[in-house]
Structures are given as C-alpha cells and as structure tokens.
Amino acid sequence: MRVFLTGGSGLLGSHVAAQLRAAGHGVVALHRRGSNHRFLSDLGCEAVTGDVRQGPDILAAGMDGCTHVVHSAALVYAGGSWPEVRSVNVHGTENVLRAAATAGVRHAVHVSSVAVYGTVDGTVNEADALDRALPAHDVYARSKREAETVARRLESDRALPVTVVRPSAVYGERDRLMVPALARILRSPLVPLFGPGDNTLPVVYAGNVASAIVLALEAERGAETFDVGLDSPLTQRELFQGLGRGLGRPPRLWRIPASLVRATVGILTRIGLGTPGAPHLPLDRVARLALGENPYPSVRIRDELGWSPRHAHAEALERTGRWYSALN
C-alpha cells in the first residue's frame, strides 16, 4: 500500500505512520507549514506541505500514486468557534475524501470519535442510531457527527469505499491534550479520584488504535464503522498510578464521593466552566465518563477484523509518562 495520511504529526496519526512504515507500506504525510514533522521524516515518510482546508484538486495532486487514505487530522477539543472547528473537521473531511476519489484511491479510513453518540445510558455500538441530542457547546462532537454524514454521502456519490473508525479518548507518546492535563494533576500533593476509582474508563492507547486503523485499511471494507473505545480495561486508579510511575511521581490518591463530584460539576457547568487544561471539553461529559463504566465495548472490530491490542496499559502508560518527562 501507499497511504496518504493526514494528521501524521499528531498523536494518533504519528502512531499510524509508525505502524504502516514498520509493515513496509509507503506513507505520504500531509503536514501544515511550520509543524514539526521530523518524527515522520525519520520514519521514512514522504512529507507534503498542505492543509485539509485546501481545495480537493490541490490535495489530490499530493495523493498521486497513493492507493489508500487515512484521514485523522482534526481539531480535538482544542478551542475555536464552531465555524473554525467545522472548517477543519467537516469541510476538511469533504476536501480529503473528494481528493481521494479524484486521485483514484481504492479505500479510505476516516477517523471519527465515540463522541458522536452523545450522552449514553448503558452500552452502545455501531448499530445505534446517532440521534441523541448534542450540546451546542460540544462543537467537537457536533463536527465529528457531521463529518461522518459527509463521508457516507461522498462514499455513495463518488464510489469511494470508506471505513469509519471511532476511538474514545486516546493517550500516548506525542499527546498534546490528555497527558499534559493529567501530568498537571499528578503534580499535586493529593490526586483526586472520582468515586471509588475502580470503574473502567473509555481511554485507549494510541498504538492500539493505530493497529485497528491499519487492520481496517487492509480489510478494504467500505460502508463499515468500527468503535475502538476499549482496548483492555483501564480503571481511574490504574490510569493515575501507571502514568505517575512513568512521570516519577507515584500519586497519593484522594477519593471524592461521586455525589459531590456530580453536584460540583453541575454548578461549574451552569456557570460555563470547562475541563481544566482543556476548557473546550465539556466538564459534565468528563465527569460522566469518569464515574461510569466504559460504554463502548468495541466487540465488532474484534469479531470481524480480529483486532487484538498488543500493548497493555501498565506498560503503555509508564512509557508515555517517561516520554513526557523527557520533554519537560
């Protein structure tokens, strides 16, 4: 395969690039002007300067000779107004997939998010309709749901097979969102644990998600959707302890009753405060997922594609913590 990759300088895209190159596939990595793409160059990827907001004809030129596309570029709870987020996450998806069809690409994988499900009660899977209301302020979830609609429309209109992969919260080396926020918490003398801390979180390791994306790419099954919200069970307690070991800061955990967490989050949400370190990530969503069980069992990708995540959280968290410590 020769794969055109967007978002390769980001967390998930960089892991996808590494696994594709390790398997001997060619990678053409789109990167914005001024972004650090040394990691991609060191892997032997061909770097192409551009932006998903460019027109399809410009993007198609960079895809010349590519057989597959992985579209992982997105603004992920990074701030910005609805028009700004929509221009990247929705219009960018349309531009990339239109370009792929023009360039004669055989198959595309579009990276979406379990955020498209909205507020869930119990478990959900790929057969569930995306008809739950999304808060107006959750522009990321809104944009990813709309982008999926765009992908399916273009699949039909342009005869381009598209597989949609929906990860949950992703961490790992080169993480610029979750790990920095958790590292700040772990610097505290006492680290808050929401509720008992033994519930399983919808948090997955980037290397495991990347392997799922590569499997989906190789399977070339269009009109398919796969949730990647559970690689192996991970509790709140294990998340803090594992990352803390890697950071060299074993945490002293302080349990906060779930009822107090919900009450406090309700007040903070009403006055418009977001998640510390990621203010555009809805605080009520974070609290709901932190207190409940992981609602994204990810059964289908195991059964149909044989996904078997090889990285255990204990090892991946510690390695991620060491990577972050080396930078700071």
Buried (B, 14 or more C-beta within 10 A) or exposed (E): BBBBBBBBBBBBBBBBBBBBBEEEBBBBBBBBEEBEBEBBEEBEBBBBEBBBEBEBEEBBBBBEEBBBBBBBBBBBBBEBEEEBBBBBBBBBBBBBBBBBBBBEBBBBBBBBBBBBBBBBEEBBBBEEEEEBEBBEBBBBBBBBBBBBEBBBEBBEEEEBBBBBBBBBBBBBBBBEBBBBBBBEBBEEEEBBBBBEBEBBBBBBBBBBBBBBBBBBBBBBBBEBBBBBBBBBEBBBBBBBBBBBBBBEBEBEBEEEEBEEBBEEBEEBBEEEEBBEBBEBBBBBBBBBBBBBBBBBBBBBBBEBBEBEBEBBBBEBBBBBBBBBEEEE
